[in-house]
């Protein structure tokens, strides 16, 4: 691992410390060679004081055991009819798998315990058909879960539930993960399936709003893999009920869990329940939007006028902040290698999004970006917003002589007589955009 990778991880630690992640692993993933790597990923999360609840499926193991015993299954994933022979196979397969998972967690020095926390009731008669021993979650024993989590123990929850009279039901693990996450107010649900999550034309869809997820589930119901469809529907429901983020991952990919949690882009599909924000490079298709964004400020002489050609000529220096894929703020960071300085330019936040910390977020982003590119100081020129830089950013006023020679020439020609504000910068890590 590179030092820069570690710094990137550490940037997330304050956000995730003592938060609860519900990790839901399909039976096929739990039985795969990569599962040992998944367990190591869980160990990393625990080492960073992330509280983990592990929910596992068992459809793969149920199919295998039924084949060995010559049992014809009525259903294997807890969504259809569960007859008596199928329930028996499901119980045996889930119990065996749970023990294997417990052994695996112990092998990576994690404390874990079987958590009998799912109180279920019969799914009942659906479409005129009695689903027999298939169950639905009635409630979650949060008190027991919290006791385990407070002791640093990972609760392991199988796809089985019990009612108040001790009757057993086969319950779908995707549904259990959502119910548990809602009950314990988890920060994330991470589904680890056996294949890539949601794609469009072979391209992975990296983030979806609730409405987008629901629309895809509806339009492509007959095209999506059954497991992906289930996770997509449950993810949308979880977000509607207050879970901020649900991630759909390919559990056969090495380090998928950590790569998703501790990177800006991620490797799976994220469904988000509140405003999704990201800071990203400006693309050619964004230029018109940027010009429209800053138009009012240019008209009031707060910002220097830029043309489309101006932005395109330095497009690699330009960044935007998106909220739900709408451009709400922008900034440019120009580098002057010889003087080891950078310029923070054209920092602007739309009026509709003022007062939400977006300006300070972009300011901090620009400063760290400058530091990582080797700058020792960053400066900004301002005619009307200099108080903002001084009060919010800690910039101090300096003379124009402090400007890099190339920038000083442009300063003199402009005739704006802007105040020059400067600040020392220290490299850490650029603020991750995907949380």
Secondary structure, 3 states (H helix, E strand, C coil): CCHHHHHHHHHHHHHHCCCEEEEEECHHHHCCCCHHHHHHHHHHHHHCCCEEEEEECCHHHHHHHHHHHCCCCCCCCCCCCECHHHHHHHHHHHHHHHHHHHHHHHHCCCCEEECCCEEEEECCEECCEECECEEEEEEECHHHHHHHHHCCCEEEECCEEECCCCCEEECCHHHHHHHHHHHHCCCEEEEEECCCCCEECCEECCEEEHHHHHHHHHHCCCCCCHHHHHHHHHHHHHHHCCCCEEEEEECCCCCHHHHHHCCCCCCCEEEECCCCEEEEECCHHHHHHHHHHHHHHHHCCCCCCCCHHHHHHCHHHEEEEEECCEEEEEEEEEEEHHHCEEEEEEEEECHHHCCCCHHHHHHHHHHHHHHHCCCCEEEEEECCCHHHHHHHHCCEEECHHHCCHHHHHHHHHHCCCCEEEEEECCCCCCCCCCC
